[in-house]
């Protein structure tokens, strides 16, 4: 591959091109992280455990002191045990929610919103597909590049958009130059970065595409001018 006019031939190499795309993507992600800072971490597990134990101990002590006045003396042991457990649950459950579940839920929702924002505002197309090789998601850049709404693309075979990607290439991550296909059947060159994550319901592959149409056109114009 030769360099376009005005571009150093040392830079115009596949390895340099891939590195340039990687730096551009990292800068994009860095801007997103500054716009969406990571929320404060949840309390440490030791502090949470000590707090929960203290609440349980104090609650159980109070219940045991008040239990003779709350339950008639002639009540059987099973009834007293049920009342004891019910009161302890009513006291401890809100504390556990406030101290553990609430903060973790807020962190999870914030991280989910952050990831969604990065994907939705990315300049490169991002396509995810499962082990069945059917599309799971299209970000707005993918909709623009492939000329297909995300709702229509979901469920379609990924080979309709990326016909040259073999199934085994998603295992360890890979960057490759390939040909992508738009919804209307026209094709365009693309640099594709593939990765895979394991989920509880199977693997999920992610393809990040950078359109090389303009670079290829510049190269063709340079070759035509050199003739």
C-alpha positions as CSV (number, residue, x, y, z in Angstrom):
1,X,0.0,0.0,0.0
2,X,1.5,3.3,-1.1
3,X,1.2,6.6,0.7
4,X,-1.1,9.4,-0.6
5,X,0.5,12.7,-1.9
6,X,2.0,14.6,1.0
7,X,2.0,11.7,3.4
8,X,5.2,10.1,4.5
9,X,5.7,6.6,3.1
10,X,7.1,5.5,6.5
11,X,3.8,6.4,8.1
12,X,1.7,4.8,5.4
13,X,2.1,1.2,6.6
14,X,-0.6,-1.2,7.9
15,X,1.0,-1.3,11.3
16,X,1.3,2.5,11.5
17,X,-2.3,2.8,10.2
18,X,-3.6,0.4,12.9
19,X,-1.6,2.3,15.6
20,X,-3.0,5.6,14.4
21,X,-6.6,4.3,14.6
22,X,-5.9,2.9,18.1
23,X,-4.6,6.3,19.3
24,X,-7.6,8.0,17.8
25,X,-9.9,5.6,19.6
26,X,-8.1,6.0,22.9
27,X,-8.3,9.8,22.6
28,X,-12.1,9.5,21.9
29,X,-12.5,7.3,25.0
30,X,-10.4,9.7,27.1
31,X,-12.8,12.5,26.2
32,X,-15.8,10.4,27.1
33,X,-14.2,9.5,30.5
34,X,-13.6,13.2,31.3
35,X,-17.2,14.0,30.4
36,X,-18.5,11.0,32.4
37,X,-16.3,10.6,35.4
38,X,-16.4,7.3,37.3
39,X,-18.6,7.7,40.4
40,X,-17.3,7.3,43.9
41,X,-16.7,3.7,44.8
42,X,-19.0,1.9,47.2
43,X,-17.9,1.5,50.8
44,X,-15.2,-1.0,51.5
45,X,-16.4,-4.6,52.1
46,X,-14.8,-4.7,55.6
47,X,-16.7,-1.5,56.7
48,X,-19.9,-2.8,55.2
49,X,-19.6,-6.2,56.9
50,X,-18.8,-4.6,60.3
51,X,-21.7,-2.2,59.9
52,X,-24.2,-5.0,59.0
53,X,-22.9,-7.2,61.9
54,X,-23.3,-4.3,64.3
55,X,-26.9,-3.6,63.1
56,X,-27.8,-7.3,63.3
57,X,-26.4,-7.6,66.8
58,X,-28.1,-4.4,68.1
59,X,-31.4,-5.3,66.4
60,X,-31.4,-8.9,67.8
61,X,-30.5,-7.6,71.3
62,X,-33.3,-5.2,71.2
63,X,-35.8,-7.7,69.9
64,X,-34.8,-10.2,72.6
65,X,-35.4,-7.6,75.2
66,X,-38.8,-6.5,73.9
67,X,-40.0,-10.0,72.8
68,X,-41.5,-10.9,76.2
69,X,-43.7,-7.8,75.9
70,X,-44.6,-8.3,72.3
71,X,-45.5,-12.0,72.4
72,X,-47.7,-13.5,75.1
73,X,-45.9,-15.7,77.6
74,X,-48.1,-18.7,76.6
75,X,-47.0,-18.6,73.0
76,X,-45.1,-21.6,71.7
77,X,-41.4,-21.5,70.8
78,X,-42.1,-21.8,67.0
79,X,-44.3,-18.7,67.2
80,X,-41.7,-16.8,69.2
81,X,-39.0,-17.8,66.7
82,X,-41.2,-16.6,63.7
83,X,-41.9,-13.2,65.4
84,X,-38.2,-12.9,66.2
85,X,-37.1,-13.6,62.6
86,X,-39.8,-11.3,61.2
87,X,-38.8,-8.3,63.4
88,X,-35.2,-8.9,62.6
89,X,-35.9,-8.9,58.9
90,X,-38.0,-5.7,59.1
91,X,-35.1,-3.9,60.9
92,X,-32.1,-5.2,59.0
93,X,-33.5,-5.3,55.4
94,X,-33.7,-1.5,55.0
95,X,-30.1,-1.2,56.4
96,X,-28.8,-3.8,54.0
97,X,-30.5,-2.0,51.1
98,X,-29.2,1.4,52.1
99,X,-25.6,0.2,52.8
100,X,-25.0,-2.5,50.2
101,X,-27.6,-2.9,47.5
102,X,-28.3,0.8,47.0
103,X,-24.7,1.9,46.4
104,X,-23.9,-1.1,44.2
105,X,-27.0,-0.5,42.1
106,X,-26.1,3.2,41.6
107,X,-22.6,2.3,40.6
108,X,-23.9,-0.4,38.2
109,X,-26.4,2.0,36.6
110,X,-23.8,4.7,36.3
111,X,-21.3,2.4,34.6
112,X,-24.0,1.1,32.3
113,X,-24.9,4.6,31.3
114,X,-21.3,5.5,30.8
115,X,-20.6,2.6,28.5
116,X,-23.8,3.3,26.6
117,X,-22.8,6.9,26.1
118,X,-19.4,5.9,24.8
119,X,-20.9,3.5,22.3
120,X,-23.6,5.8,21.1
121,X,-21.2,8.8,20.6
122,X,-18.2,6.7,19.1
123,X,-17.1,7.9,15.7
124,X,-16.4,4.4,14.5
125,X,-19.1,1.8,13.8
126,X,-19.6,-0.7,16.6
127,X,-21.4,-4.0,15.9
128,X,-21.9,-6.8,18.4
129,X,-23.0,-10.3,17.6
130,X,-23.4,-13.5,19.5
131,X,-22.2,-17.1,19.0
132,X,-25.1,-17.6,16.6
133,X,-23.4,-14.9,14.5
134,X,-26.5,-12.7,14.5
135,X,-26.3,-9.0,15.2
136,X,-27.1,-8.0,18.7
137,X,-26.6,-4.2,18.5
138,X,-25.7,-1.4,16.1
139,X,-24.5,2.0,17.3
140,X,-25.4,5.2,15.4
141,X,-22.1,5.3,13.5
142,X,-22.8,1.7,12.3
143,X,-26.3,2.8,11.2
144,X,-24.7,5.6,9.2
145,X,-21.9,3.5,7.6
146,X,-24.1,0.5,6.7
147,X,-27.2,2.6,5.8
148,X,-29.4,0.5,8.0
149,X,-31.4,1.3,11.2
150,X,-30.2,-0.6,14.2
151,X,-33.7,-2.0,14.9
152,X,-33.7,-3.5,11.4
153,X,-30.1,-4.8,11.6
154,X,-30.6,-6.6,15.0
155,X,-31.2,-10.3,14.3
156,X,-29.6,-10.3,10.8
157,X,-26.6,-12.5,10.1
158,X,-23.4,-10.6,10.7
159,X,-22.2,-12.0,7.4
160,X,-24.6,-9.7,5.6
161,X,-22.5,-6.8,6.8
162,X,-19.1,-8.4,7.4
163,X,-18.9,-11.3,4.9
164,X,-15.1,-11.9,5.2
165,X,-14.9,-12.4,9.0
166,X,-14.4,-16.1,10.0
167,X,-16.0,-17.4,13.1
168,X,-12.8,-18.4,14.9
169,X,-11.2,-14.9,14.6
170,X,-13.2,-13.5,17.6
171,X,-11.4,-15.6,20.2
172,X,-8.3,-13.6,21.3
173,X,-8.9,-10.3,19.6
174,X,-7.7,-9.3,16.1
175,X,-7.3,-6.3,13.9
176,X,-7.7,-6.9,10.1
177,X,-8.4,-5.0,6.9
178,X,-11.5,-6.4,5.2
179,X,-14.5,-5.5,3.0
180,X,-17.7,-4.5,4.6
181,X,-21.1,-4.5,2.9
182,X,-23.9,-1.9,3.2
183,X,-27.6,-2.7,3.5
184,X,-28.0,-1.9,-0.2
185,X,-25.3,-4.4,-1.2
186,X,-22.5,-1.9,-2.0
187,X,-19.1,-2.7,-0.4
188,X,-16.4,-0.5,1.2
189,X,-13.0,-1.2,2.7
190,X,-12.8,-1.1,6.5
191,X,-10.3,-1.7,9.3
192,X,-11.9,-4.0,11.8
193,X,-11.0,-4.6,15.4
194,X,-12.5,-7.8,16.8
195,X,-12.8,-8.8,20.5
196,X,-14.8,-11.2,22.5
197,X,-16.2,-11.3,26.1
198,X,-17.7,-14.2,27.9
199,X,-21.2,-13.7,29.4
200,X,-23.4,-16.0,31.4
201,X,-25.5,-16.9,28.3
202,X,-22.5,-17.3,26.0
203,X,-19.8,-15.3,24.2
204,X,-20.4,-11.9,22.7
205,X,-18.2,-10.6,19.9
206,X,-17.6,-6.9,19.2
207,X,-16.5,-5.5,15.8
208,X,-15.3,-1.9,15.7
209,X,-15.0,-0.6,12.1
210,X,-13.1,2.3,10.7
211,X,-14.1,3.2,7.2
212,X,-11.0,3.3,4.8
213,X,-12.9,4.6,1.8
214,X,-11.3,8.1,1.9
215,X,-7.8,6.7,2.4
216,X,-8.3,4.3,-0.5
217,X,-9.6,7.1,-2.7
218,X,-6.6,9.3,-1.8
219,X,-4.3,6.4,-2.7
220,X,-6.0,5.9,-6.0
221,X,-5.8,9.6,-6.8
222,X,-2.1,9.6,-6.0
223,X,-1.5,6.6,-8.3
224,X,-3.5,8.2,-11.1
225,X,-1.6,11.4,-10.8
226,X,1.7,9.5,-10.8
227,X,1.0,7.9,-14.2
